[in-house]
Amino acid sequence: MPKSKGRKPKRTTTRSQGRGARAHSGYNPGQLGIPATLIANMVAAAPPDQLVEMLPPFLWLHHSTGIRADLCVSAAISLHHAYDLIGITARPTAVELVIAHQTRGTLTRYGSGGASWDGEQFNAHCVLWLPGSGRWVDATVMQYPEVRASMPLPVIGRMAGSIGGGPASRASLAEGRLAAGTHMTVPREDLILDYTVLTADPDVVTDPLTADPERAALFRFSGINLISNALEWWRRPGIVERARTAPYPRLHALLDAVGQAPVHVDADGNRTFETTPGARTRIDELLPAA
């Protein structure tokens, strides 16, 4: 089975803070990471749909501990592949982010350089839009100092409000797409995070990183390993019962396929399941393509 041609995978990471971020004196994106205890607390108490949709970004953050946090595009592509494996549509979306204080008004604007690339630098911010549930996933929001000082956790939640774009925007939303100009606001402690969609075309965000087949394969392997690790959590007694009530038939099929099979992790972090004695299988090989 292919495992990056036997070589240790290169990190599928790309710096992605926007020109707006660089314009602010002393900007420091900090580091990624989330403790395993926080993941355990989340999966122990989350309702079924949150249990499924929140775990992949939590695990991505945990696996990325210590890496610079300005990796929004890399996060979105890896998580896109992870969600796809369990039948969840997740669209990388270029946005501008305005961070405001609830009483003092606007603090900082990030991503105002537009949805464009300057070499390895993406001149905007990137999130994931999950049209099936209406959730918005910002796995690297803690790269922004104001958010990190308030609550250093990812944004994973349903739209609190959508404005702008008129009838065309509402029609796109009804079809599961976000038109340019659509706004989404998120309260975070004493802050308001106001996201504005810059383009509805995810290829503008992802093509520069995925045009190279080898690099694209590494992102896909990252998604495979994320969901493989997630399955280890979802199949645990006391958790699997809730996971199976979430409305994701492909996840249910994967849980059936892996059962309690032993998991093997090689030196590169690639996970396989021993579903039959002596045979190790990746989860993308267990089911037909979605």
N, C-alpha and C positions, 0 to 999 in steps of 0.2 A: 504494500500500500504506500502511496506517495506521502512522504513526510519532509517536504522541502528538499527533495533530492538528497537526503541524508546529511545535509548541512545544517548547522545551527542557524535558525531563522534570524535574519536581520530585523531589528525593531521597525515595525510599520508605523513610524511616527513622522509627523511633519509639523514644524512650527506654524502656528496659525493665529497668533494675535494680530489684530488689525492695525492699520496705520493710526487709528484713534488711540489704541493702547500705547503704541510707541511714542505718541506725541506727549504723553503725560510724564512729567519728570519723575524719575524714581520708580517707574512701573516695574513690578516684580511679580511674575506669574505664580510664584510658589511651587509647591510640589503636589503631585497626585497621591492619593492614598485614602483608604478607609479601613478601620479596624475590623477584624473578623467577628469580634463580639457584636458590633453594630449590625452586621449582616445576620448573625444568628438571632438577634432580637427582632429584626424585621421579619424574617421568615417564620418566626414563632407566633407572630401576632397578626400579620397582614391578611386581609380578606383575599379570596382566591385570585381576582384579577390583578390586584397589586402585587401579590406574591409572585406572579408570573412576569409581569411587565417591569417590576422594579429590580428583580434579582440580576439580570444581565448587566445593567450599568453599575450596580454595586460591585459585582465581581470584576468588571473591567477596571474599576478604580482600585480595587484591592490588588489585582495582578500588576497594576502599574505603579505601585507604591514607590516613591522616591524619584519618579521621572518628572521633569518640568511639566507644569499643568497646561501650557498653551498648545494643546494638541486636539483641538475640537474636531478638525476634519478627520484625523486618524480615528478618533473615538467613534465618530458617526459612521464611518465606513465599516469598521469592525462590528459595531453593534447592529448595523443594517443586516449584515450576514448572519449574525447570531439570531436576531428576531425572525429572519426569513426561514431558518431551520425549524422553527416551531409554528410557522404559518402566520406570522404577524407582519403586516406591511409596515415598514419604517423608512421614511424618506428623508435623507439628508437635506437640510434647508438652510440657506444662507440668510442671515439676519443682521440687523443692527440692534445693539442693546443699549438702552439708556437706563442708567441706575439713578434712582431718585430717593431722597429721604422723604418719609411720609409727611413731615412737617416743614423741612427746610428746602424742599424742592430738588431740582436736578443737581446731581453730583458729577456724573461723568457720562460721556457718550463713547461707546466702543463700536468698531466696525463701520465707521462712516466712510471708509475708503471704497465701499462698494464691493460687489461680489466678483472680485477679479484676483488674479494671481500675479505676484512679482517674484519669479523664481520659485523658491520653496515657501514663500510667504503668502498666506491667504489674507486679503485685505478686508476681511469681514469676520463675523463670528458664525459658527455652525452648530445647529441643533438637529434633533430628529423629530419628525412629525409622525405620529401613529394615528392614521385616520380611523382605524377600526374602533378605537376607544376614545379618540379625541385627546390623547395625551401628548405632551410636549416633553422631550427629554433633553436636558442640557447637562451632560456628564462632566463638563469642565468649567462650569460657572465659577468654581472656586479659584480660577486663575485671576479673577478680578479682585483686587485688594479689598474693596468695599464689601463685597459679598463674603470673602474669606474671613474678614473680621467680624461679620455678623453671624453667619452660619455656614461653615465650610462643608456643605453637603450638596449633592447634585439636585437640580430641579427635575422632578418627575411628577407631573400632575396634569389634570384636565384644564382646558382653557378657562380662565376666569372671565375673559371678555374678548370679543372680536369686533373690531371696528375697521372702517376704511375700505375703499375699493368699490363701494356701492353694490348694485345688483350683481355685477360680474363676480365680485368677491364672494357674495353669498352663494351664487350658483356653483362656483368652484368648490366651496366648502361642502356643499351638499353632495358633490361628486368625490369627496375625499381628497381634494387638492387645495392648497393654499395659494391664493393669488398674491402677487407682489403688492405691498401696501397693507396687507393684513396685519393687525396688531394682536398681541397676546400679552396680558399683564399678569404678573405673579407677585403677591405680597410675600416678603421674606423678612421676618422680624420687624425692624423699623424701616425697612427698605421697600421700594416698589421697583420691580424689574419689568421694563417695558420693551418687548421685542417687536421689531418690524420686519416682515418678510421682504427681502430684497429681490428675489427672483423665484419663480415657481419651478425652475428647471434644475433638478438635482445634478445633472451632468456638468453644469458650470462649476459645481463644488468638487465633484469626485473625479472627473476625467483626468486632470493633471496627475493624480496619484495612481489611477488604475489603468492608464493606457499601457503601461509596461506589464506584460503578462506575469512575470515573476513577482513583481510587487503586488499585483492584484491577487495572486495566489496566496501570498503571505497574509493579506487582510482576511481572505476567506478562511484560512487555517486558524487565524485568531478568533473568528466567529465560531468555528467548529469547536475549538477548545473551550470557549466561554460557555456554550450551551452544554457541552459534555460535563463541565464542572457544575453547571446549574442543575443538571439531571441528578448529580450526586446529592444535591440538597433536596430537590423536589421529591425524590423517591424515599426519603427518610420517613419512618413511621411517625405519625402525628402531623406530618406535613403533606405527604402524598395524597391524603384524603381530600385536603383543600385544593391541591393542584389539579386533581381530577375533576373538580367541579367548575374549574375555570373554562370558559367557552373556546377552547383551542384543541380541536380534534387531533391535529398533528402532534401536539405535545402528548396527548393521551397515547397515541400510537407509539411514540418514542419511549414513553414509560413502560408500555407493554413489551417493547422490543428489548430494552436493556434489563428490565426486571431488577434483580439484585445481583446481576453479573459483576464479577470483579472488574475493577478499573485499573488500567496500567498507564503510568505516566513515564515517558522516556526522558532522556537527558535534555531534550529541547522543549519539554513541557507539553508534548503532544499526548492527548488522552485517547485511549482505545478501550473497548469493553470486550471481555472474554465471554461472549454470548453462548459459545459452544466450547467445550474443553480444547485448549490448544490453539484456538482461532481468535485473533484480536481484530476487532472491527471498529472503524470510525463511525460516528453516528450518521454522517451523511451517506454512508453506504447501507444503512439499515432500512431506509425507506426510499421509494421513488422520489425524484425531484418534485418539489411543490409546483 
